[in-house]
């Protein structure tokens, strides 16, 4: 079933929407959650929670891109779970999220920034990149992919990926400053 058909099922409150969404987007959501949580079991719980959250939010939401909509839900749920577990372990050796690498790019008061401004800043930055750089940036900072996986997926060496990410972070930091959000 195509994406629009699945959205129509959600909008008509047909429970088969959950099954179709799982078939179409379950692996992607699992991939994203597992990259963050490093636990297939926890990732599957996030997928289940993602489908439930989608069920509860569509309608009134009418996503134009269901894959992106579900990916964002899965990612946010996984990050929330990661942060809860990290705070419970306090001081335990937990692997940092790739987003932590971008932390220095934003100012300390960026949490008070209008979400629409931050979204436009990020989107304009992504539009300014070549396709290859955009893919590397999104794989690392949205999907939380490991450097070795990014290298393999894009026929690059790990060192090349590290250098690209370093340069992308510097470029992102400069771009963010133009919006008055930089640190």
Secondary structure as a PSIPRED ss2 file (coil, helix, strand):
# PSIPRED VFORMAT (PSIPRED V4.0)

   1 X C   1.000  0.000  0.000
   2 X C   1.000  0.000  0.000
   3 X H   0.000  1.000  0.000
   4 X H   0.000  1.000  0.000
   5 X H   0.000  1.000  0.000
   6 X H   0.000  1.000  0.000
   7 X H   0.000  1.000  0.000
   8 X H   0.000  1.000  0.000
   9 X H   0.000  1.000  0.000
  10 X H   0.000  1.000  0.000
  11 X H   0.000  1.000  0.000
  12 X C   1.000  0.000  0.000
  13 X C   1.000  0.000  0.000
  14 X C   1.000  0.000  0.000
  15 X C   1.000  0.000  0.000
  16 X H   0.000  1.000  0.000
  17 X H   0.000  1.000  0.000
  18 X H   0.000  1.000  0.000
  19 X H   0.000  1.000  0.000
  20 X H   0.000  1.000  0.000
  21 X H   0.000  1.000  0.000
  22 X H   0.000  1.000  0.000
  23 X H   0.000  1.000  0.000
  24 X H   0.000  1.000  0.000
  25 X H   0.000  1.000  0.000
  26 X H   0.000  1.000  0.000
  27 X H   0.000  1.000  0.000
  28 X H   0.000  1.000  0.000
  29 X H   0.000  1.000  0.000
  30 X H   0.000  1.000  0.000
  31 X H   0.000  1.000  0.000
  32 X H   0.000  1.000  0.000
  33 X H   0.000  1.000  0.000
  34 X H   0.000  1.000  0.000
  35 X H   0.000  1.000  0.000
  36 X H   0.000  1.000  0.000
  37 X H   0.000  1.000  0.000
  38 X C   1.000  0.000  0.000
  39 X C   1.000  0.000  0.000
  40 X H   0.000  1.000  0.000
  41 X H   0.000  1.000  0.000
  42 X H   0.000  1.000  0.000
  43 X H   0.000  1.000  0.000
  44 X H   0.000  1.000  0.000
  45 X H   0.000  1.000  0.000
  46 X H   0.000  1.000  0.000
  47 X H   0.000  1.000  0.000
  48 X H   0.000  1.000  0.000
  49 X H   0.000  1.000  0.000
  50 X H   0.000  1.000  0.000
  51 X H   0.000  1.000  0.000
  52 X H   0.000  1.000  0.000
  53 X H   0.000  1.000  0.000
  54 X H   0.000  1.000  0.000
  55 X H   0.000  1.000  0.000
  56 X H   0.000  1.000  0.000
  57 X H   0.000  1.000  0.000
  58 X C   1.000  0.000  0.000
  59 X C   1.000  0.000  0.000
  60 X C   1.000  0.000  0.000
  61 X C   1.000  0.000  0.000
  62 X C   1.000  0.000  0.000
  63 X C   1.000  0.000  0.000
  64 X C   1.000  0.000  0.000
  65 X C   1.000  0.000  0.000
  66 X H   0.000  1.000  0.000
  67 X H   0.000  1.000  0.000
  68 X H   0.000  1.000  0.000
  69 X H   0.000  1.000  0.000
  70 X H   0.000  1.000  0.000
  71 X H   0.000  1.000  0.000
  72 X H   0.000  1.000  0.000
  73 X H   0.000  1.000  0.000
  74 X H   0.000  1.000  0.000
  75 X H   0.000  1.000  0.000
  76 X H   0.000  1.000  0.000
  77 X H   0.000  1.000  0.000
  78 X H   0.000  1.000  0.000
  79 X H   0.000  1.000  0.000
  80 X H   0.000  1.000  0.000
  81 X H   0.000  1.000  0.000
  82 X H   0.000  1.000  0.000
  83 X H   0.000  1.000  0.000
  84 X H   0.000  1.000  0.000
  85 X H   0.000  1.000  0.000
  86 X H   0.000  1.000  0.000
  87 X H   0.000  1.000  0.000
  88 X H   0.000  1.000  0.000
  89 X H   0.000  1.000  0.000
  90 X C   1.000  0.000  0.000
  91 X C   1.000  0.000  0.000
  92 X C   1.000  0.000  0.000
  93 X C   1.000  0.000  0.000
  94 X C   1.000  0.000  0.000
  95 X C   1.000  0.000  0.000
  96 X C   1.000  0.000  0.000
  97 X C   1.000  0.000  0.000
  98 X H   0.000  1.000  0.000
  99 X H   0.000  1.000  0.000
 100 X H   0.000  1.000  0.000
 101 X H   0.000  1.000  0.000
 102 X H   0.000  1.000  0.000
 103 X H   0.000  1.000  0.000
 104 X H   0.000  1.000  0.000
 105 X H   0.000  1.000  0.000
 106 X E   0.000  0.000  1.000
 107 X C   1.000  0.000  0.000
 108 X H   0.000  1.000  0.000
 109 X H   0.000  1.000  0.000
 110 X H   0.000  1.000  0.000
 111 X H   0.000  1.000  0.000
 112 X H   0.000  1.000  0.000
 113 X C   1.000  0.000  0.000
 114 X C   1.000  0.000  0.000
 115 X H   0.000  1.000  0.000
 116 X H   0.000  1.000  0.000
 117 X H   0.000  1.000  0.000
 118 X H   0.000  1.000  0.000
 119 X H   0.000  1.000  0.000
 120 X H   0.000  1.000  0.000
 121 X H   0.000  1.000  0.000
 122 X H   0.000  1.000  0.000
 123 X H   0.000  1.000  0.000
 124 X H   0.000  1.000  0.000
 125 X H   0.000  1.000  0.000
 126 X H   0.000  1.000  0.000
 127 X H   0.000  1.000  0.000
 128 X H   0.000  1.000  0.000
 129 X C   1.000  0.000  0.000
 130 X C   1.000  0.000  0.000
 131 X H   0.000  1.000  0.000
 132 X H   0.000  1.000  0.000
 133 X H   0.000  1.000  0.000
 134 X H   0.000  1.000  0.000
 135 X H   0.000  1.000  0.000
 136 X H   0.000  1.000  0.000
 137 X H   0.000  1.000  0.000
 138 X H   0.000  1.000  0.000
 139 X H   0.000  1.000  0.000
 140 X H   0.000  1.000  0.000
 141 X H   0.000  1.000  0.000
 142 X C   1.000  0.000  0.000
 143 X C   1.000  0.000  0.000
 144 X C   1.000  0.000  0.000
 145 X C   1.000  0.000  0.000
 146 X C   1.000  0.000  0.000
 147 X H   0.000  1.000  0.000
 148 X H   0.000  1.000  0.000
 149 X H   0.000  1.000  0.000
 150 X H   0.000  1.000  0.000
 151 X H   0.000  1.000  0.000
 152 X H   0.000  1.000  0.000
 153 X H   0.000  1.000  0.000
 154 X C   1.000  0.000  0.000
 155 X C   1.000  0.000  0.000
 156 X C   1.000  0.000  0.000
 157 X C   1.000  0.000  0.000
 158 X H   0.000  1.000  0.000
 159 X H   0.000  1.000  0.000
 160 X H   0.000  1.000  0.000
 161 X H   0.000  1.000  0.000
 162 X H   0.000  1.000  0.000
 163 X H   0.000  1.000  0.000
 164 X H   0.000  1.000  0.000
 165 X H   0.000  1.000  0.000
 166 X H   0.000  1.000  0.000
 167 X H   0.000  1.000  0.000
 168 X H   0.000  1.000  0.000
 169 X H   0.000  1.000  0.000
 170 X H   0.000  1.000  0.000
 171 X H   0.000  1.000  0.000
 172 X H   0.000  1.000  0.000
 173 X H   0.000  1.000  0.000
 174 X H   0.000  1.000  0.000
 175 X H   0.000  1.000  0.000
 176 X H   0.000  1.000  0.000
 177 X H   0.000  1.000  0.000
 178 X H   0.000  1.000  0.000
 179 X C   1.000  0.000  0.000
 180 X C   1.000  0.000  0.000
 181 X C   1.000  0.000  0.000
 182 X E   0.000  0.000  1.000
 183 X C   1.000  0.000  0.000
